[in-house]
Amino acid sequence: MKKEPIQQPSLAEDTAAPLRYEDVPALWAVCPNGDCPRAHECLRHHAYTLAPKTEKQHLSVLPQAWQEGPCTEFAEDRPQRLAWGMTRLFRGIPEWKATAIRHELYDLFGAERTYYRYRRGEYVITPEVQQQIADLFARHGITAPRQYDIARLTYYFPSPGFGSLHSYTDERTLKRLEEWKRSSRG
């Protein structure tokens, strides 16, 4: 009996929940600069405005980030299609081709060990990385969309110094990931 592929929701079918202060990772800097010309479109400033009155401290962006030109810490305030886990990535692909692609993914992620962390869902797969993966598959003649274990429209909190390959995964995020895994199993 052949299993039907699990369809990921499209952007139109899936809406992100409104951002809450509880969603902001504790180690992610917020920005108090309401005078910034981009404050209305900055996730860091949005997160700052959500802080409850009882919150007395949080990591914040320093003025040096915006004093000498465009802010170096700007983060776009819009939900993005994020994914976790790649156990379904190679479904329907011949083993010889999957092996070649997997080795290229090791290179993309910098190490075999890192690839397996992404595969298990320990790291978020950003839209940029999803595109790099799609491009890699396309170079091997595979243009059908790839299925990730979990795909959600949600806010993305990039980690400093790691670019698009890593992001914060704090305890709250790990808990939500486990809840999503349970709910996606049915």
N, CA, C and O atoms as a DFTB+ gen file, in Angstrom:
744 C
 N C O
     1  1       0.833      -1.172       0.000
     2  2       0.000       0.000       0.000
     3  2       0.888       1.250       0.000
     4  3       1.720       1.433       0.889
     5  1       0.701       2.096      -0.998
     6  2       1.521       3.289      -1.139
     7  2       0.944       4.420      -0.296
     8  3      -0.254       4.700      -0.351
     9  1       1.821       5.076       0.495
    10  2       1.387       6.197       1.325
    11  2       1.320       7.458       0.489
    12  3       2.195       7.710      -0.340
    13  1       0.285       8.247       0.706
    14  2       0.173       9.549       0.055
    15  2       1.090      10.532       0.764
    16  3       1.188      10.498       1.990
    17  1       1.765      11.409       0.025
    18  2       2.626      12.387       0.691
    19  2       1.795      13.338       1.544
    20  3       0.665      13.680       1.195
    21  1       2.365      13.754       2.650
    22  2       1.698      14.709       3.520
    23  2       1.873      16.086       2.908
    24  3       2.995      16.505       2.622
    25  1       0.777      16.784       2.708
    26  2       0.826      18.104       2.097
    27  2       1.060      19.161       3.167
    28  3       0.368      19.188       4.185
    29  1       2.037      20.029       2.934
    30  2       2.270      21.152       3.826
    31  2       1.258      22.239       3.489
    32  3       0.905      22.402       2.321
    33  1       0.777      22.997       4.495
    34  2      -0.165      24.065       4.200
    35  2       0.503      25.161       3.389
    36  3       1.693      25.434       3.550
    37  1      -0.273      25.785       2.520
    38  2       0.269      26.900       1.744
    39  2       0.234      28.146       2.615
    40  3      -0.412      28.161       3.663
    41  1       0.932      29.191       2.179
    42  2       0.924      30.438       2.931
    43  2      -0.490      30.977       3.081
    44  3      -0.813      31.568       4.111
    45  1      -1.336      30.787       2.082
    46  2      -2.707      31.292       2.146
    47  2      -3.532      30.536       3.183
    48  3      -4.431      31.119       3.788
    49  1      -3.248      29.243       3.403
    50  2      -4.018      28.425       4.330
    51  2      -3.549      28.583       5.771
    52  3      -4.273      28.222       6.699
    53  1      -2.373      29.106       5.963
    54  2      -1.707      29.111       7.249
    55  2      -1.451      30.558       7.656
    56  3      -0.845      31.314       6.896
    57  1      -1.895      30.946       8.821
    58  2      -1.619      32.296       9.286
    59  2      -0.837      32.221      10.584
    60  3      -1.027      31.310      11.390
    61  1       0.031      33.177      10.772
    62  2       0.846      33.217      11.978
    63  2       0.037      33.815      13.118
    64  3      -0.766      34.725      12.913
    65  1       0.253      33.303      14.302
    66  2      -0.360      33.892      15.489
    67  2       0.307      35.242      15.735
    68  3       1.472      35.428      15.383
    69  1      -0.406      36.171      16.327
    70  2       0.219      37.461      16.636
    71  2       1.418      37.258      17.561
    72  3       1.419      36.369      18.412
    73  1       2.417      38.082      17.379
    74  2       3.619      37.990      18.203
    75  2       3.282      38.349      19.648
    76  3       2.575      39.320      19.915
    77  1       3.805      37.543      20.572
    78  2       3.660      37.803      22.007
    79  2       5.044      37.946      22.601
    80  3       6.001      37.385      22.069
    81  1       5.171      38.674      23.678
    82  2       6.468      38.860      24.324
    83  2       7.050      37.508      24.747
    84  3       8.265      37.314      24.710
    85  1       6.192      36.586      25.143
    86  2       6.643      35.255      25.559
    87  2       7.310      34.491      24.420
    88  3       8.062      33.547      24.663
    89  1       7.038      34.893      23.175
    90  2       7.622      34.226      22.014
    91  2       9.057      34.669      21.743
    92  3       9.792      33.986      21.030
    93  1       9.457      35.800      22.304
    94  2      10.779      36.365      22.048
    95  2      11.810      35.609      22.884
    96  3      11.684      35.557      24.108
    97  1      12.828      35.021      22.249
    98  2      13.853      34.307      23.028
    99  2      14.528      35.243      24.037
   100  3      14.794      36.407      23.738
   101  1      14.794      34.728      25.208
   102  2      15.389      35.526      26.278
   103  2      16.732      36.131      25.874
   104  3      17.083      37.212      26.349
   105  1      17.475      35.469      25.024
   106  2      18.794      35.958      24.621
   107  2      18.771      36.726      23.302
   108  3      19.810      36.890      22.662
   109  1      17.615      37.187      22.901
   110  2      17.497      37.929      21.649
   111  2      17.287      39.399      21.974
   112  3      16.343      39.746      22.683
   113  1      18.149      40.263      21.469
   114  2      18.109      41.690      21.799
   115  2      16.892      42.381      21.195
   116  3      16.562      42.188      20.024
   117  1      16.234      43.191      22.020
   118  2      15.124      44.026      21.567
   119  2      15.653      45.449      21.400
   120  3      16.759      45.757      21.844
   121  1      14.857      46.327      20.754
   122  2      15.335      47.685      20.490
   123  2      14.354      48.730      21.014
   124  3      13.183      48.734      20.634
   125  1      14.835      49.621      21.895
   126  2      13.969      50.661      22.440
   127  2      13.881      51.927      21.573
   128  3      13.193      52.877      21.948
   129  1      14.560      51.954      20.431
   130  2      14.654      53.164      19.623
   131  2      13.393      53.400      18.778
   132  3      13.330      53.006      17.613
   133  1      12.407      54.040      19.379
   134  2      11.170      54.352      18.673
   135  2      11.332      55.465      17.649
   136  3      10.446      55.661      16.817
   137  1      12.447      56.201      17.690
   138  2      12.705      57.283      16.730
   139  2      13.336      56.784      15.437
   140  3      13.490      57.552      14.487
   141  1      13.697      55.528      15.392
   142  2      14.314      54.957      14.195
   143  2      13.324      55.046      13.030
   144  3      12.138      54.769      13.212
   145  1      13.793      55.427      11.837
   146  2      12.876      55.505      10.695
   147  2      12.291      54.141      10.291
   148  3      11.288      54.086       9.578
   149  1      12.908      53.053      10.740
   150  2      12.404      51.726      10.396
   151  2      11.753      51.012      11.586
   152  3      11.459      49.820      11.502
   153  1      11.528      51.721      12.677
   154  2      10.960      51.110      13.889
   155  2       9.634      50.414      13.598
   156  3       9.368      49.348      14.154
   157  1       8.800      50.993      12.741
   158  2       7.482      50.424      12.428
   159  2       7.562      49.098      11.679
   160  3       6.569      48.375      11.594
   161  1       8.752      48.768      11.128
   162  2       8.903      47.513      10.382
   163  2       9.981      46.609      10.985
   164  3      10.436      45.660      10.346
   165  1      10.386      46.917      12.234
   166  2      11.481      46.178      12.873
   167  2      10.953      45.235      13.951
   168  3      10.241      45.657      14.862
   169  1      11.304      43.968      13.842
   170  2      10.885      42.959      14.808
   171  2      11.477      43.240      16.189
   172  3      10.827      42.994      17.205
   173  1      12.698      43.750      16.227
   174  2      13.330      44.047      17.522
   175  2      12.546      45.136      18.268
   176  3      12.339      45.035      19.478
   177  1      12.115      46.169      17.548
   178  2      11.344      47.228      18.200
   179  2       9.944      46.723      18.556
   180  3       9.428      47.041      19.627
   181  1       9.337      45.955      17.683
   182  2       8.026      45.370      17.965
   183  2       8.091      44.549      19.257
   184  3       7.218      44.665      20.116
   185  1       9.119      43.729      19.384
   186  2       9.282      42.905      20.590
   187  2       9.431      43.788      21.830
   188  3       8.886      43.482      22.891
   189  1      10.166      44.876      21.685
   190  2      10.347      45.810      22.809
   191  2       9.003      46.383      23.260
   192  3       8.749      46.499      24.459
   193  1       8.150      46.739      22.312
   194  2       6.859      47.347      22.660
   195  2       5.920      46.358      23.350
   196  3       4.954      46.769      23.992
   197  1       6.192      45.074      23.223
   198  2       5.336      44.051      23.840
   199  2       5.737      43.710      25.272
   200  3       5.022      42.978      25.957
   201  1       6.875      44.233      25.731
   202  2       7.350      43.903      27.077
   203  2       6.333      44.347      28.127
   204  3       5.884      45.493      28.112
   205  1       5.974      43.447      29.032
   206  2       5.028      43.838      30.081
   207  2       5.667      44.850      31.035
   208  3       6.891      44.916      31.152
   209  1       4.837      45.630      31.708
   210  2       5.329      46.652      32.646
   211  2       6.139      46.034      33.779
   212  3       6.969      46.707      34.390
   213  1       5.902      44.758      34.062
   214  2       6.625      44.084      35.141
   215  2       8.041      43.673      34.727
   216  3       8.868      43.347      35.579
   217  1       8.319      43.689      33.422
   218  2       9.648      43.300      32.919
   219  2      10.618      44.452      33.168
   220  3      10.393      45.566      32.693
   221  1      11.674      44.196      33.895
   222  2      12.611      45.257      34.254
   223  2      13.910      45.236      33.459
   224  3      14.633      46.232      33.436
   225  1      14.216      44.122      32.809
   226  2      15.440      44.070      32.013
   227  2      15.309      43.046      30.891
   228  3      14.592      42.051      30.998
   229  1      16.021      43.327      29.828
   230  2      16.082      42.436      28.673
   231  2      17.307      42.864      27.872
   232  3      17.668      44.041      27.880
   233  1      17.926      41.958      27.205
   234  2      19.037      42.267      26.318
   235  2      18.553      43.278      25.286
   236  3      17.464      43.117      24.736
   237  1      19.352      44.331      25.010
   238  2      18.878      45.325      24.047
   239  2      19.976      45.740      23.070
   240  3      21.167      45.560      23.324
   241  1      19.541      46.292      21.964
   242  2      20.432      46.813      20.933
   243  2      20.974      48.152      21.428
   244  3      20.217      48.988      21.920
   245  1      22.275      48.352      21.299
   246  2      22.906      49.601      21.729
   247  2      22.853      50.644      20.615
   248  3      22.758      50.290      19.440
   249  1      22.913      51.936      20.980
   250  2      22.841      53.005      19.977
   251  2      23.903      52.914      18.873
   252  3      23.671      53.402      17.767
   253  1      25.050      52.309      19.143
   254  2      26.089      52.175      18.118
   255  2      25.571      51.458      16.878
   256  3      26.121      51.630      15.790
   257  1      24.526      50.659      17.029
   258  2      23.985      49.895      15.896
   259  2      23.360      50.802      14.851
   260  3      23.324      50.436      13.676
   261  1      22.870      51.963      15.231
   262  2      22.179      52.834      14.278
   263  2      22.789      54.221      14.146
   264  3      22.274      55.030      13.375
   265  1      23.849      54.527      14.855
   266  2      24.384      55.886      14.840
   267  2      25.240      56.216      13.624
   268  3      25.404      57.390      13.294
   269  1      25.777      55.231      12.966
   270  2      26.662      55.500      11.821
   271  2      26.099      54.917      10.532
   272  3      26.815      54.249       9.788
   273  1      24.843      55.162      10.270
   274  2      24.218      54.644       9.060
   275  2      23.055      53.744       9.393
   276  3      22.536      53.778      10.509
   277  1      22.635      52.927       8.418
   278  2      21.501      52.024       8.663
   279  2      21.797      51.075       9.828
   280  3      22.942      50.677      10.045
   281  1      20.774      50.731      10.552
   282  2      20.926      49.851      11.721
   283  2      21.469      48.491      11.303
   284  3      20.960      47.857      10.378
   285  1      22.489      48.067      11.990
   286  2      23.114      46.776      11.685
   287  2      22.355      45.607      12.309
   288  3      22.622      44.449      11.987
   289  1      21.406      45.910      13.206
   290  2      20.677      44.851      13.911
   291  2      19.222      44.726      13.474
   292  3      18.444      44.015      14.111
   293  1      18.849      45.405      12.398
   294  2      17.472      45.373      11.914
   295  2      17.040      43.941      11.606
   296  3      17.787      43.167      11.008
   297  1      15.815      43.603      12.029
   298  2      15.210      42.308      11.716
   299  2      13.786      42.583      11.241
   300  3      13.014      43.256      11.925
   301  1      13.450      42.066      10.082
   302  2      12.154      42.344       9.478
   303  2      11.002      41.808      10.332
   304  3      11.019      40.659      10.775
   305  1      10.007      42.660      10.551
   306  2       8.863      42.325      11.387
   307  2       7.743      41.715      10.546
   308  3       6.717      42.350      10.300
   309  1       7.951      40.496      10.119
   310  2       6.913      39.780       9.385
   311  2       7.135      38.284       9.590
   312  3       8.273      37.821       9.667
   313  1       6.049      37.541       9.677
   314  2       6.197      36.090       9.807
   315  2       6.846      35.511       8.553
   316  3       6.676      36.031       7.450
   317  1       7.582      34.440       8.741
   318  2       8.239      33.757       7.631
   319  2       7.894      32.270       7.690
   320  3       7.584      31.729       8.751
   321  1       7.955      31.631       6.535
   322  2       7.723      30.184       6.471
   323  2       9.003      29.498       6.962
   324  3      10.006      29.456       6.249
   325  1       8.958      28.969       8.168
   326  2      10.095      28.271       8.754
   327  2       9.804      26.781       8.764
   328  3       8.646      26.363       8.780
   329  1      10.848      25.995       8.756
   330  2      10.679      24.537       8.746
   331  2      11.620      23.913       9.771
   332  3      12.653      24.481      10.124
   333  1      11.231      22.730      10.238
   334  2      12.056      21.947      11.148
   335  2      12.003      20.500      10.691
   336  3      10.935      19.991      10.349
   337  1      13.135      19.847      10.683
   338  2      13.200      18.422      10.366
   339  2      13.193      18.129       8.877
   340  3      12.453      18.741       8.107
   341  1      14.042      17.168       8.484
   342  2      14.169      16.810       7.068
   343  2      14.091      15.312       6.850
   344  3      14.733      14.796       5.935
   345  1      13.324      14.596       7.665
   346  2      13.269      13.146       7.500
   347  2      12.509      12.740       6.245
   348  3      12.643      11.601       5.798
   349  1      11.713      13.637       5.662
   350  2      10.943      13.338       4.448
   351  2      11.608      13.849       3.173
   352  3      11.080      13.656       2.078
   353  1      12.736      14.484       3.305
   354  2      13.362      15.195       2.197
   355  2      13.671      14.317       0.989
   356  3      13.585      14.779      -0.148
   357  1      14.025      13.071       1.219
   358  2      14.479      12.214       0.126
   359  2      13.428      11.215      -0.362
   360  3      13.751      10.302      -1.121
   361  1      12.183      11.380       0.065
   362  2      11.133      10.462      -0.392
   363  2      11.003      10.508      -1.907
   364  3      10.966      11.578      -2.514
   365  1      10.934       9.329      -2.499
   366  2      10.726       9.225      -3.941
   367  2      11.967       9.490      -4.781
   368  3      11.862       9.662      -5.995
   369  1      13.130       9.526      -4.162
   370  2      14.379       9.794      -4.889
   371  2      15.234       8.527      -4.849
   372  3      15.381       7.919      -3.789
   373  1      15.797       8.124      -5.985
   374  2      16.658       6.933      -5.981
   375  2      17.812       7.083      -4.981
   376  3      18.356       8.172      -4.800
   377  1      18.166       5.987      -4.351
   378  2      19.185       6.014      -3.299
   379  2      20.506       6.600      -3.783
   380  3      21.138       7.357      -3.046
   381  1      20.939       6.277      -4.991
   382  2      22.221       6.770      -5.488
   383  2      22.208       8.287      -5.614
   384  3      23.216       8.946      -5.359
   385  1      21.056       8.843      -6.011
   386  2      20.943      10.298      -6.145
   387  2      20.819      10.941      -4.755
   388  3      21.404      11.995      -4.505
   389  1      20.062      10.310      -3.861
   390  2      19.898      10.827      -2.496
   391  2      21.240      10.896      -1.781
   392  3      21.510      11.849      -1.050
   393  1      22.080       9.890      -1.990
   394  2      23.401       9.874      -1.352
   395  2      24.248      11.044      -1.833
   396  3      24.903      11.706      -1.028
   397  1      24.241      11.302      -3.124
   398  2      25.016      12.422      -3.676
   399  2      24.504      13.750      -3.112
   400  3      25.298      14.612      -2.734
   401  1      23.195      13.914      -3.057
   402  2      22.613      15.154      -2.535
   403  2      22.927      15.310      -1.050
   404  3      23.258      16.405      -0.596
   405  1      22.825      14.228      -0.298
   406  2      23.103      14.272       1.138
   407  2      24.532      14.756       1.392
   408  3      24.765      15.549       2.304
   409  1      25.476      14.288       0.597
   410  2      26.868      14.728       0.766
   411  2      27.019      16.216       0.464
   412  3      27.823      16.898       1.099
   413  1      26.261      16.718      -0.493
   414  2      26.288      18.162      -0.765
   415  2      25.628      18.939       0.370
   416  3      26.029      20.065       0.666
   417  1      24.620      18.347       1.006
   418  2      24.010      18.995       2.171
   419  2      24.980      19.058       3.340
   420  3      24.975      20.029       4.098
   421  1      25.815      18.032       3.495
   422  2      26.858      18.095       4.530
   423  2      27.707      19.346       4.304
   424  3      28.026      20.068       5.248
   425  1      28.071      19.595       3.038
   426  2      28.872      20.781       2.721
   427  2      28.100      22.063       2.987
   428  3      28.657      23.018       3.529
   429  1      26.825      22.100       2.613
   430  2      25.999      23.286       2.839
   431  2      25.949      23.636       4.324
   432  3      26.073      24.803       4.694
   433  1      25.769      22.632       5.165
   434  2      25.652      22.858       6.598
   435  2      26.998      22.873       7.318
   436  3      27.053      23.128       8.521
   437  1      28.067      22.607       6.604
   438  2      29.399      22.711       7.188
   439  2      29.937      21.438       7.802
   440  3      31.142      21.327       8.030
   441  1      29.070      20.474       8.077
   442  2      29.525      19.213       8.671
   443  2      28.380      18.198       8.648
   444  3      27.205      18.564       8.667
   445  1      28.742      16.947       8.608
   446  2      27.747      15.877       8.629
   447  2      26.915      15.953       9.912
   448  3      25.696      15.781       9.880
   449  1      27.575      16.207      11.028
   450  2      26.888      16.284      12.314
   451  2      25.824      17.393      12.305
   452  3      24.718      17.205      12.811
   453  1      26.169      18.537      11.730
   454  2      25.226      19.653      11.661
   455  2      24.042      19.284      10.779
   456  3      22.900      19.607      11.106
   457  1      24.308      18.607       9.660
   458  2      23.222      18.140       8.787
   459  2      22.233      17.316       9.592
   460  3      21.025      17.519       9.468
   461  1      22.714      16.392      10.415
   462  2      21.813      15.524      11.175
   463  2      21.047      16.293      12.250
   464  3      19.938      15.904      12.616
   465  1      21.624      17.368      12.751
   466  2      20.881      18.213      13.695
   467  2      19.715      18.899      12.979
   468  3      18.613      18.984      13.523
   469  1      19.957      19.384      11.769
   470  2      18.861      19.947      10.982
   471  2      17.844      18.859      10.658
   472  3      16.638      19.092      10.742
   473  1      18.314      17.696      10.296
   474  2      17.425      16.597       9.925
   475  2      16.493      16.229      11.073
   476  3      15.316      15.940      10.855
   477  1      17.021      16.240      12.302
   478  2      16.217      15.898      13.485
   479  2      15.330      17.050      13.956
   480  3      14.495      16.860      14.840
   481  1      15.499      18.247      13.375
   482  2      14.669      19.379      13.768
   483  2      15.232      20.189      14.917
   484  3      14.504      20.967      15.533
   485  1      16.522      20.023      15.224
   486  2      17.131      20.786      16.301
   487  2      17.395      22.232      15.891
   488  3      17.458      23.116      16.746
   489  1      17.551      22.479      14.592
   490  2      17.774      23.829      14.077
   491  2      16.642      24.193      13.133
   492  3      16.099      23.341      12.430
   493  1      16.297      25.470      13.127
   494  2      15.280      25.965      12.211
   495  2      15.859      26.048      10.797
   496  3      17.031      26.375      10.615
   497  1      15.029      25.752       9.810
   498  2      15.424      25.854       8.403
   499  2      14.724      27.092       7.849
   500  3      13.516      27.086       7.609
   501  1      15.502      28.147       7.653
   502  2      14.960      29.432       7.218
   503  2      14.566      29.385       5.743
   504  3      14.960      28.466       5.025
   505  1      13.793      30.366       5.290
   506  2      13.453      30.406       3.862
   507  2      14.698      30.438       2.959
   508  3      14.704      29.827       1.890
   509  1      15.735      31.142       3.385
   510  2      16.965      31.185       2.584
   511  2      17.606      29.812       2.457
   512  3      18.050      29.426       1.376
   513  1      17.654      29.080       3.557
   514  2      18.238      27.736       3.533
   515  2      17.329      26.789       2.755
   516  3      17.821      25.922       2.031
   517  1      16.010      26.941       2.892
   518  2      15.083      26.122       2.102
   519  2      15.330      26.334       0.613
   520  3      15.280      25.390      -0.175
   521  1      15.600      27.594       0.234
   522  2      15.879      27.887      -1.176
   523  2      17.196      27.246      -1.617
   524  3      17.290      26.709      -2.721
   525  1      18.210      27.304      -0.752
   526  2      19.486      26.660      -1.085
   527  2      19.302      25.160      -1.267
   528  3      19.901      24.557      -2.157
   529  1      18.475      24.564      -0.425
   530  2      18.195      23.124      -0.545
   531  2      17.450      22.850      -1.847
   532  3      17.781      21.901      -2.558
   533  1      16.449      23.667      -2.168
   534  2      15.692      23.488      -3.416
   535  2      16.616      23.633      -4.626
   536  3      16.504      22.873      -5.588
   537  1      17.529      24.609      -4.578
   538  2      18.484      24.808      -5.674
   539  2      19.406      23.597      -5.824
   540  3      19.717      23.178      -6.939
   541  1      19.834      23.045      -4.698
   542  2      20.702      21.866      -4.728
   543  2      19.965      20.683      -5.374
   544  3      20.529      19.985      -6.217
   545  1      18.719      20.464      -4.981
   546  2      17.932      19.380      -5.576
   547  2      17.721      19.633      -7.072
   548  3      17.793      18.705      -7.878
   549  1      17.462      20.892      -7.438
   550  2      17.244      21.240      -8.848
   551  2      18.485      20.944      -9.687
   552  3      18.364      20.506     -10.831
   553  1      19.667      21.175      -9.136
   554  2      20.904      20.854      -9.864
   555  2      21.001      19.358     -10.164
   556  3      21.709      18.943     -11.082
   557  1      20.283      18.560      -9.380
   558  2      20.254      17.112      -9.597
   559  2      19.007      16.684     -10.364
   560  3      18.701      15.495     -10.451
   561  1      18.289      17.662     -10.921
   562  2      17.132      17.355     -11.753
   563  2      15.838      17.116     -10.987
   564  3      14.871      16.616     -11.562
   565  1      15.798      17.456      -9.721
   566  2      14.603      17.237      -8.902
   567  2      13.989      18.600      -8.605
   568  3      14.539      19.383      -7.830
   569  1      12.845      18.875      -9.225
   570  2      12.218      20.188      -9.062
   571  2      10.936      20.144      -8.236
   572  3      10.385      21.193      -7.902
   573  1      10.458      18.957      -7.906
   574  2       9.256      18.844      -7.067
   575  2       9.555      19.430      -5.693
   576  3      10.657      19.247      -5.175
   577  1       8.595      20.133      -5.093
   578  2       8.842      20.719      -3.769
   579  2       9.205      19.643      -2.750
   580  3       8.646      18.546      -2.766
   581  1      10.121      19.958      -1.888
   582  2      10.544      19.042      -0.825
   583  2       9.658      19.231       0.399
   584  3       9.231      20.345       0.702
   585  1       9.388      18.145       1.090
   586  2       8.553      18.168       2.282
   587  2       9.416      18.173       3.530
   588  3      10.300      17.330       3.686
   589  1       9.160      19.124       4.419
   590  2       9.842      19.173       5.713
   591  2       8.908      18.573       6.756
   592  3       7.698      18.504       6.542
   593  1       9.458      18.146       7.869
   594  2       8.637      17.507       8.906
   595  2       7.588      18.480       9.444
   596  3       6.428      18.111       9.630
   597  1       7.997      19.708       9.690
   598  2       7.102      20.748      10.180
   599  2       7.396      22.011       9.390
   600  3       8.556      22.382       9.212
   601  1       6.360      22.662       8.921
   602  2       6.511      23.965       8.254
   603  2       5.434      24.880       8.823
   604  3       4.247      24.553       8.791
   605  1       5.853      26.015       9.337
   606  2       4.922      26.946       9.957
   607  2       5.265      28.376       9.548
   608  3       6.425      28.721       9.318
   609  1       4.225      29.189       9.467
   610  2       4.398      30.614       9.257
   611  2       4.514      31.218      10.650
   612  3       3.549      31.216      11.413
   613  1       5.693      31.734      10.981
   614  2       5.941      32.238      12.328
   615  2       7.056      33.278      12.288
   616  3       7.676      33.490      11.246
   617  1       7.303      33.913      13.401
   618  2       8.365      34.918      13.464
   619  2       9.720      34.243      13.615
   620  3       9.850      33.204      14.261
   621  1      10.722      34.858      13.005
   622  2      12.079      34.318      13.006
   623  2      12.996      35.258      13.768
   624  3      13.030      36.458      13.492
   625  1      13.736      34.718      14.723
   626  2      14.658      35.476      15.547
   627  2      16.088      35.037      15.231
   628  3      16.610      34.125      15.872
   629  1      16.731      35.683      14.241
   630  2      18.068      35.237      13.834
   631  2      19.107      35.439      14.922
   632  3      19.054      36.409      15.677
   633  1      20.054      34.512      14.993
   634  2      21.156      34.597      15.944
   635  2      22.258      35.476      15.378
   636  3      22.517      35.450      14.174
   637  1      22.905      36.248      16.229
   638  2      24.009      37.068      15.734
   639  2      25.217      36.210      15.386
   640  3      25.537      35.253      16.092
   641  1      25.878      36.559      14.300
   642  2      27.122      35.887      13.947
   643  2      26.971      34.585      13.190
   644  3      27.973      34.027      12.741
   645  1      25.748      34.075      13.028
   646  2      25.578      32.797      12.346
   647  2      24.879      32.924      11.012
   648  3      24.719      31.926      10.309
   649  1      24.459      34.116      10.642
   650  2      23.768      34.276       9.375
   651  2      22.480      33.481       9.370
   652  3      21.811      33.367      10.397
   653  1      22.129      32.930       8.216
   654  2      20.836      32.260       8.097
   655  2      20.888      30.787       8.484
   656  3      19.853      30.120       8.472
   657  1      22.051      30.265       8.823
   658  2      22.102      28.829       9.108
   659  2      21.711      28.451      10.534
   660  3      21.406      27.287      10.792
   661  1      21.713      29.389      11.451
   662  2      21.368      29.056      12.824
   663  2      20.431      30.113      13.391
   664  3      20.463      31.265      12.959
   665  1      19.611      29.738      14.337
   666  2      18.808      30.704      15.067
   667  2      18.610      30.170      16.465
   668  3      18.855      28.997      16.747
   669  1      18.162      31.051      17.330
   670  2      17.948      30.638      18.704
   671  2      16.857      29.577      18.782
   672  3      15.809      29.693      18.147
   673  1      17.119      28.557      19.563
   674  2      16.103      27.568      19.885
   675  2      16.151      27.446      21.401
   676  3      16.887      26.622      21.943
   677  1      15.361      28.270      22.080
   678  2      15.340      28.236      23.532
   679  2      14.329      27.203      24.023
   680  3      13.713      26.503      23.219
   681  1      14.159      27.110      25.330
   682  2      13.270      26.105      25.913
   683  2      11.832      26.243      25.408
   684  3      11.173      25.243      25.125
   685  1      11.341      27.501      25.294
   686  2       9.969      27.692      24.812
   687  2       9.824      27.184      23.390
   688  3       8.835      26.535      23.050
   689  1      10.819      27.485      22.555
   690  2      10.760      27.055      21.161
   691  2      10.822      25.534      21.078
   692  3      10.084      24.926      20.303
   693  1      11.688      24.922      21.862
   694  2      11.780      23.458      21.868
   695  2      10.464      22.834      22.317
   696  3      10.042      21.816      21.768
   697  1       9.812      23.437      23.313
   698  2       8.532      22.928      23.784
   699  2       7.484      23.032      22.679
   700  3       6.732      22.085      22.446
   701  1       7.428      24.188      21.992
   702  2       6.468      24.352      20.904
   703  2       6.767      23.367      19.777
   704  3       5.845      22.818      19.174
   705  1       8.045      23.141      19.489
   706  2       8.420      22.199      18.444
   707  2       7.901      20.802      18.783
   708  3       7.364      20.109      17.919
   709  1       8.059      20.396      20.027
   710  2       7.547      19.089      20.440
   711  2       6.028      19.027      20.319
   712  3       5.479      18.007      19.903
   713  1       5.341      20.126      20.684
   714  2       3.881      20.167      20.546
   715  2       3.484      20.059      19.078
   716  3       2.546      19.335      18.740
   717  1       4.195      20.776      18.199
   718  2       3.906      20.720      16.762
   719  2       4.119      19.313      16.223
   720  3       3.334      18.820      15.412
   721  1       5.200      18.667      16.686
   722  2       5.466      17.299      16.226
   723  2       4.330      16.379      16.616
   724  3       3.876      15.567      15.810
   725  1       3.857      16.504      17.883
   726  2       2.751      15.666      18.332
   727  2       1.484      15.949      17.550
   728  3       0.773      15.018      17.171
   729  1       1.185      17.225      17.300
   730  2      -0.048      17.569      16.579
   731  2       0.014      17.167      15.112
   732  3      -1.013      16.845      14.514
   733  1       1.200      17.181      14.530
   734  2       1.306      16.830      13.111
   735  2       1.201      15.318      12.888
   736  3       0.942      14.865      11.773
   737  1       1.401      14.559      13.937
   738  2       1.267      13.094      13.823
   739  2      -0.195      12.659      13.831
   740  3      -0.525      11.533      13.458
   741  1      -1.052      13.561      14.259
   742  2      -2.469      13.254      14.186
   743  2      -3.067      13.000      15.482
   744  3      -4.265      12.727      15.566
